[in-house]
Amino acid sequence: MYIIVVGAGSIGRPLIEIATGDRNEVVVIEKNHEKAERAAREFDCLVIEADATEVDTLEDAGVDRADAIVSTTNQDATNIMVCLLATEQEVPQIVSVVHNPEHMGIYDRIGGSTMENP
């Protein structure tokens, strides 16, 4: 599978580890320089240090051929925007972390799958 993971923090890193360990083709988008550098050092994947809420960034990540995109940032607004852009690009599987349960209605309207922040 071709998977785009947005965010290489406490939620994204274990996901990246699992996805790369299962030999998926993984692209990570991480805005924070230190987190991006760490992911690039530790995992066999492409890491793009950029803002995932910009269409150009998603295009650079290969959103047109992605089987799935998973947004794991600590900001619901960012995750919602990523999900909306992924929906527009017709990514087959869209998953996002939800930090504030009050935002579930927005995610439901977008479609895709959600997981509450553990």
N, CA and C atoms as an extended XYZ file, in Angstrom:
354
Properties=species:S:1:pos:R:3:atomname:S:1:resname:S:1:resid:I:1 pbc="F F F"
N         0.837       -1.196        0.000 N   MET     1
C         0.000        0.000        0.000 CA  MET     1
C         0.873        1.246        0.000 C   MET     1
N         0.347        2.302       -0.556 N   TYR     2
C         0.994        3.603       -0.553 CA  TYR     2
C         0.258        4.453        0.477 C   TYR     2
N         0.949        4.784        1.564 N   ILE     3
C         0.319        5.454        2.698 CA  ILE     3
C         1.006        6.782        2.974 C   ILE     3
N         0.206        7.822        3.141 N   ILE     4
C         0.722        9.119        3.567 CA  ILE     4
C         0.342        9.301        5.030 C   ILE     4
N         1.334        9.555        5.864 N   VAL     5
C         1.103        9.818        7.278 CA  VAL     5
C         1.433       11.282        7.532 C   VAL     5
N         0.471       12.009        8.059 N   VAL     6
C         0.680       13.409        8.387 CA  VAL     6
C         0.928       13.502        9.887 C   VAL     6
N         2.142       13.908       10.229 N   GLY     7
C         2.534       14.041       11.622 CA  GLY     7
C         3.420       12.897       12.070 C   GLY     7
N         4.552       13.260       12.648 N   ALA     8
C         5.499       12.258       13.154 CA  ALA     8
C         5.712       12.438       14.651 C   ALA     8
N         4.614       12.712       15.336 N   GLY     9
C         4.672       12.898       16.782 CA  GLY     9
C         4.356       11.612       17.523 C   GLY     9
N         3.813       11.747       18.698 N   SER    10
C         3.588       10.585       19.569 CA  SER    10
C         2.575        9.595       19.000 C   SER    10
N         1.659       10.039       18.175 N   ILE    11
C         0.692        9.136       17.554 CA  ILE    11
C         1.200        8.660       16.192 C   ILE    11
N         1.774        9.559       15.423 N   GLY    12
C         2.238        9.215       14.084 CA  GLY    12
C         3.431        8.278       14.061 C   GLY    12
N         4.371        8.453       14.977 N   ARG    13
C         5.591        7.637       14.952 CA  ARG    13
C         5.321        6.138       15.065 C   ARG    13
N         4.498        5.680       16.006 N   PRO    14
C         4.216        4.237       16.041 CA  PRO    14
C         3.537        3.739       14.765 C   PRO    14
N         2.676        4.565       14.198 N   LEU    15
C         2.015        4.201       12.947 CA  LEU    15
C         3.035        4.075       11.809 C   LEU    15
N         3.968        5.010       11.745 N   ILE    16
C         5.020        4.960       10.723 CA  ILE    16
C         5.843        3.688       10.901 C   ILE    16
N         6.158        3.367       12.137 N   GLU    17
C         6.941        2.164       12.421 CA  GLU    17
C         6.215        0.903       11.941 C   GLU    17
N         4.933        0.813       12.239 N   ILE    18
C         4.142       -0.349       11.817 CA  ILE    18
C         4.039       -0.405       10.295 C   ILE    18
N         3.725        0.731        9.684 N   ALA    19
C         3.517        0.762        8.227 CA  ALA    19
C         4.801        0.440        7.472 C   ALA    19
N         5.923        0.990        7.903 N   THR    20
C         7.182        0.684        7.211 CA  THR    20
C         7.627       -0.738        7.519 C   THR    20
N         7.354       -1.210        8.719 N   GLY    21
C         7.705       -2.583        9.086 CA  GLY    21
C         6.946       -3.608        8.270 C   GLY    21
N         5.743       -3.252        7.853 N   ASP    22
C         4.928       -4.142        7.014 CA  ASP    22
C         5.230       -3.945        5.529 C   ASP    22
N         6.289       -3.220        5.227 N   ARG    23
C         6.786       -2.996        3.865 CA  ARG    23
C         5.823       -2.216        2.974 C   ARG    23
N         5.051       -1.351        3.590 N   ASN    24
C         4.237       -0.424        2.812 CA  ASN    24
C         5.141        0.697        2.322 C   ASN    24
N         4.742        1.332        1.254 N   GLU    25
C         5.451        2.526        0.797 CA  GLU    25
C         4.843        3.694        1.568 C   GLU    25
N         5.668        4.351        2.372 N   VAL    26
C         5.177        5.374        3.290 CA  VAL    26
C         5.835        6.718        2.991 C   VAL    26
N         5.009        7.746        2.974 N   VAL    27
C         5.483        9.125        2.887 CA  VAL    27
C         4.972        9.832        4.126 C   VAL    27
N         5.867       10.512        4.814 N   VAL    28
C         5.524       11.251        6.024 CA  VAL    28
C         5.590       12.743        5.714 C   VAL    28
N         4.566       13.463        6.136 N   ILE    29
C         4.580       14.918        6.044 CA  ILE    29
C         4.626       15.448        7.477 C   ILE    29
N         5.671       16.187        7.780 N   GLU    30
C         5.861       16.728        9.133 CA  GLU    30
C         6.391       18.148        9.019 C   GLU    30
N         5.727       19.093        9.661 N   LYS    31
C         6.109       20.499        9.582 CA  LYS    31
C         7.278       20.832       10.516 C   LYS    31
N         7.373       20.149       11.633 N   ASN    32
C         8.413       20.422       12.623 CA  ASN    32
C         9.745       19.830       12.166 C   ASN    32
N        10.768       20.657       12.111 N   HIS    33
C        12.068       20.236       11.592 CA  HIS    33
C        12.658       19.064       12.372 C   HIS    33
N        12.663       19.147       13.682 N   GLU    34
C        13.273       18.089       14.499 CA  GLU    34
C        12.551       16.756       14.334 C   GLU    34
N        11.227       16.793       14.331 N   LYS    35
C        10.451       15.563       14.148 CA  LYS    35
C        10.665       14.982       12.750 C   LYS    35
N        10.742       15.849       11.760 N   ALA    36
C        10.969       15.386       10.384 CA  ALA    36
C        12.342       14.728       10.270 C   ALA    36
N        13.353       15.355       10.837 N   GLU    37
C        14.712       14.794       10.800 CA  GLU    37
C        14.768       13.442       11.507 C   GLU    37
N        14.122       13.355       12.647 N   ARG    38
C        14.131       12.093       13.403 CA  ARG    38
C        13.448       10.973       12.620 C   ARG    38
N        12.305       11.272       12.025 N   ALA    39
C        11.594       10.257       11.229 CA  ALA    39
C        12.438        9.825       10.041 C   ALA    39
N        13.110       10.764        9.404 N   ALA    40
C        13.945       10.436        8.244 CA  ALA    40
C        15.113        9.537        8.636 C   ALA    40
N        15.661        9.760        9.820 N   ARG    41
C        16.776        8.931       10.307 CA  ARG    41
C        16.332        7.530       10.689 C   ARG    41
N        15.162        7.417       11.299 N   GLU    42
C        14.748        6.160       11.922 CA  GLU    42
C        13.930        5.232       11.027 C   GLU    42
N        13.303        5.762        9.995 N   PHE    43
C        12.394        4.936        9.210 CA  PHE    43
C        12.772        4.938        7.728 C   PHE    43
N        12.455        3.834        7.074 N   ASP    44
C        12.700        3.698        5.646 CA  ASP    44
C        11.497        4.266        4.893 C   ASP    44
N        11.470        5.582        4.785 N   CYS    45
C        10.361        6.254        4.117 CA  CYS    45
C        10.812        7.630        3.661 C   CYS    45
N        10.028        8.214        2.783 N   LEU    46
C        10.257        9.581        2.363 CA  LEU    46
C         9.621       10.498        3.398 C   LEU    46
N        10.365       11.514        3.826 N   VAL    47
C         9.830       12.496        4.765 CA  VAL    47
C         9.864       13.858        4.087 C   VAL    47
N         8.720       14.505        4.077 N   ILE    48
C         8.598       15.839        3.505 CA  ILE    48
C         8.360       16.810        4.651 C   ILE    48
N         9.262       17.755        4.800 N   GLU    49
C         9.116       18.758        5.849 CA  GLU    49
C         8.329       19.931        5.278 C   GLU    49
N         7.033       19.923        5.525 N   ALA    50
C         6.156       20.930        4.927 CA  ALA    50
C         4.805       20.921        5.630 C   ALA    50
N         3.931       21.798        5.194 N   ASP    51
C         2.583       21.955        5.737 CA  ASP    51
C         1.613       21.092        4.924 C   ASP    51
N         1.017       20.114        5.552 N   ALA    52
C         0.118       19.180        4.867 CA  ALA    52
C        -1.225       19.800        4.501 C   ALA    52
N        -1.494       21.019        4.966 N   THR    53
C        -2.751       21.659        4.592 CA  THR    53
C        -2.634       22.407        3.271 C   THR    53
N        -1.485       22.301        2.622 N   GLU    54
C        -1.290       22.923        1.322 CA  GLU    54
C        -1.363       21.851        0.238 C   GLU    54
N        -2.159       22.103       -0.789 N   VAL    55
C        -2.363       21.138       -1.858 CA  VAL    55
C        -1.032       20.734       -2.496 C   VAL    55
N        -0.146       21.691       -2.694 N   ASP    56
C         1.154       21.387       -3.310 CA  ASP    56
C         1.929       20.353       -2.505 C   ASP    56
N         1.845       20.435       -1.182 N   THR    57
C         2.540       19.468       -0.325 CA  THR    57
C         1.972       18.074       -0.527 C   THR    57
N         0.653       17.972       -0.550 N   LEU    58
C         0.027       16.668       -0.771 CA  LEU    58
C         0.365       16.126       -2.155 C   LEU    58
N         0.422       16.997       -3.128 N   GLU    59
C         0.815       16.556       -4.470 CA  GLU    59
C         2.251       16.052       -4.476 C   GLU    59
N         3.148       16.753       -3.772 N   ASP    60
C         4.542       16.311       -3.655 CA  ASP    60
C         4.628       14.940       -2.985 C   ASP    60
N         3.696       14.680       -2.080 N   ALA    61
C         3.674       13.401       -1.363 CA  ALA    61
C         3.067       12.277       -2.194 C   ALA    61
N         2.492       12.601       -3.337 N   GLY    62
C         1.895       11.575       -4.189 CA  GLY    62
C         0.470       11.234       -3.825 C   GLY    62
N        -0.296       12.231       -3.409 N   VAL    63
C        -1.675       11.986       -2.992 CA  VAL    63
C        -2.502       11.351       -4.108 C   VAL    63
N        -2.142       11.604       -5.356 N   ASP    64
C        -2.901       11.060       -6.479 CA  ASP    64
C        -2.798        9.543       -6.580 C   ASP    64
N        -1.794        8.957       -5.946 N   ARG    65
C        -1.661        7.496       -5.981 CA  ARG    65
C        -1.756        6.856       -4.598 C   ARG    65
N        -2.107        7.644       -3.609 N   ALA    66
C        -2.191        7.133       -2.241 CA  ALA    66
C        -3.381        6.187       -2.079 C   ALA    66
N        -3.127        5.082       -1.385 N   ASP    67
C        -4.197        4.174       -1.000 CA  ASP    67
C        -4.864        4.645        0.288 C   ASP    67
N        -4.081        5.374        1.100 N   ALA    68
C        -4.597        5.850        2.384 CA  ALA    68
C        -3.812        7.070        2.835 C   ALA    68
N        -4.497        7.917        3.586 N   ILE    69
C        -3.848        9.028        4.263 CA  ILE    69
C        -4.329        9.008        5.700 C   ILE    69
N        -3.389        9.185        6.629 N   VAL    70
C        -3.708        9.179        8.050 CA  VAL    70
C        -3.161       10.465        8.642 C   VAL    70
N        -4.034       11.281        9.203 N   SER    71
C        -3.615       12.546        9.800 CA  SER    71
C        -3.564       12.395       11.312 C   SER    71
N        -2.370       12.617       11.872 N   THR    72
C        -2.150       12.343       13.298 CA  THR    72
C        -1.646       13.552       14.061 C   THR    72
N        -1.863       14.760       13.530 N   THR    73
C        -1.330       15.934       14.217 CA  THR    73
C        -2.099       16.179       15.516 C   THR    73
N        -1.568       17.098       16.323 N   ASN    74
C        -2.227       17.402       17.594 CA  ASN    74
C        -3.243       18.531       17.466 C   ASN    74
N        -3.570       18.904       16.229 N   GLN    75
C        -4.527       19.976       15.973 CA  GLN    75
C        -5.687       19.461       15.124 C   GLN    75
N        -6.888       19.475       15.682 N   ASP    76
C        -8.051       19.033       14.915 CA  ASP    76
C        -8.242       19.856       13.647 C   ASP    76
N        -7.969       21.158       13.701 N   ALA    77
C        -8.159       21.994       12.513 CA  ALA    77
C        -7.268       21.512       11.372 C   ALA    77
N        -6.036       21.167       11.683 N   THR    78
C        -5.127       20.648       10.662 CA  THR    78
C        -5.625       19.318       10.138 C   THR    78
N        -6.016       18.428       11.038 N   ASN    79
C        -6.500       17.110       10.631 CA  ASN    79
C        -7.753       17.210        9.763 C   ASN    79
N        -8.640       18.111       10.111 N   ILE    80
C        -9.865       18.309        9.324 CA  ILE    80
C        -9.518       18.800        7.921 C   ILE    80
N        -8.613       19.758        7.839 N   MET    81
C        -8.212       20.288        6.530 CA  MET    81
C        -7.566       19.204        5.678 C   MET    81
N        -6.700       18.399        6.276 N   VAL    82
C        -6.065       17.293        5.548 CA  VAL    82
C        -7.132       16.330        5.026 C   VAL    82
N        -8.107       16.019        5.863 N   CYS    83
C        -9.180       15.105        5.450 CA  CYS    83
C        -9.992       15.694        4.297 C   CYS    83
N       -10.311       16.972        4.364 N   LEU    84
C       -11.054       17.618        3.277 CA  LEU    84
C       -10.270       17.575        1.968 C   LEU    84
N        -8.983       17.897        2.038 N   LEU    85
C        -8.158       17.871        0.826 CA  LEU    85
C        -8.030       16.450        0.288 C   LEU    85
N        -7.891       15.475        1.174 N   ALA    86
C        -7.788       14.075        0.741 CA  ALA    86
C        -9.088       13.613        0.095 C   ALA    86
N       -10.212       14.080        0.615 N   THR    87
C       -11.505       13.751        0.024 CA  THR    87
C       -11.600       14.318       -1.387 C   THR    87
N       -11.160       15.556       -1.558 N   GLU    88
C       -11.168       16.178       -2.885 CA  GLU    88
C       -10.282       15.415       -3.868 C   GLU    88
N        -9.206       14.825       -3.362 N   GLN    89
C        -8.277       14.062       -4.205 CA  GLN    89
C        -8.705       12.604       -4.354 C   GLN    89
N        -9.837       12.257       -3.762 N   GLU    90
C       -10.418       10.920       -3.850 CA  GLU    90
C        -9.491        9.820       -3.324 C   GLU    90
N        -8.813       10.108       -2.205 N   VAL    91
C        -8.001        9.082       -1.552 CA  VAL    91
C        -8.960        8.028       -1.000 C   VAL    91
N        -8.738        6.742       -1.309 N   PRO    92
C        -9.697        5.700       -0.918 CA  PRO    92
C        -9.917        5.554        0.594 C   PRO    92
N        -8.864        5.634        1.379 N   GLN    93
C        -8.993        5.479        2.831 CA  GLN    93
C        -8.452        6.721        3.519 C   GLN    93
N        -9.301        7.370        4.297 N   ILE    94
C        -8.914        8.584        5.018 CA  ILE    94
C        -9.177        8.335        6.494 C   ILE    94
N        -8.130        8.516        7.297 N   VAL    95
C        -8.231        8.275        8.734 CA  VAL    95
C        -7.650        9.483        9.453 C   VAL    95
N        -8.254        9.855       10.568 N   SER    96
C        -7.754       10.980       11.341 CA  SER    96
C        -7.927       10.751       12.831 C   SER    96
N        -7.004       11.304       13.572 N   VAL    97
C        -7.127       11.366       15.023 CA  VAL    97
C        -8.059       12.533       15.351 C   VAL    97
N        -8.899       12.347       16.355 N   VAL    98
C        -9.794       13.411       16.820 CA  VAL    98
C        -9.449       13.697       18.272 C   VAL    98
N        -9.103       14.936       18.549 N   HIS    99
C        -8.729       15.308       19.913 CA  HIS    99
C        -9.925       15.818       20.713 C   HIS    99
N       -10.796       16.567       20.076 N   ASN   100
C       -11.955       17.128       20.758 CA  ASN   100
C       -13.208       16.405       20.259 C   ASN   100
N       -13.860       15.639       21.132 N   PRO   101
C       -15.051       14.892       20.713 CA  PRO   101
C       -16.153       15.776       20.114 C   PRO   101
N       -16.168       17.062       20.454 N   GLU   102
C       -17.163       17.972       19.884 CA  GLU   102
C       -16.980       18.151       18.382 C   GLU   102
N       -15.815       17.781       17.863 N   HIS   103
C       -15.548       17.922       16.431 CA  HIS   103
C       -15.953       16.692       15.621 C   HIS   103
N       -16.461       15.673       16.275 N   MET   104
C       -16.814       14.430       15.572 CA  MET   104
C       -17.828       14.667       14.457 C   MET   104
N       -18.758       15.572       14.661 N   GLY   105
C       -19.756       15.863       13.635 CA  GLY   105
C       -19.127       16.367       12.347 C   GLY   105
N       -18.085       17.169       12.476 N   ILE   106
C       -17.385       17.676       11.287 CA  ILE   106
C       -16.736       16.518       10.548 C   ILE   106
N       -16.056       15.653       11.304 N   TYR   107
C       -15.413       14.492       10.679 CA  TYR   107
C       -16.439       13.577       10.019 C   TYR   107
N       -17.591       13.421       10.661 N   ASP   108
C       -18.640       12.573       10.087 CA  ASP   108
C       -19.118       13.120        8.743 C   ASP   108
N       -19.241       14.441        8.644 N   ARG   109
C       -19.682       15.053        7.393 CA  ARG   109
C       -18.632       14.897        6.291 C   ARG   109
N       -17.356       14.878        6.680 N   ILE   110
C       -16.282       14.714        5.691 CA  ILE   110
C       -16.249       13.283        5.182 C   ILE   110
N       -16.497       12.339        6.075 N   GLY   111
C       -16.370       10.928        5.728 CA  GLY   111
C       -15.019       10.412        6.194 C   GLY   111
N       -14.747        9.181        5.952 N   GLY   112
C       -13.504        8.597        6.431 CA  GLY   112
C       -13.659        8.017        7.801 C   GLY   112
N       -12.567        7.563        8.333 N   SER   113
C       -12.569        6.926        9.648 CA  SER   113
C       -11.881        7.826       10.650 C   SER   113
N       -12.275        7.688       11.903 N   THR   114
C       -11.666        8.487       12.958 CA  THR   114
C       -11.260        7.581       14.110 C   THR   114
N       -10.311        8.086       14.881 N   MET   115
C        -9.943        7.423       16.125 CA  MET   115
C        -9.726        8.514       17.157 C   MET   115
N       -10.313        8.298       18.325 N   GLU   116
C       -10.170        9.289       19.381 CA  GLU   116
C        -8.736        9.236       19.901 C   GLU   116
N        -8.216       10.403       20.234 N   ASN   117
C        -6.860       10.485       20.735 CA  ASN   117
C        -6.710        9.599       21.972 C   ASN   117
N        -5.804        8.619       21.902 N   PRO   118
C        -5.622        7.726       23.049 CA  PRO   118
C        -4.960        8.458       24.188 C   PRO   118
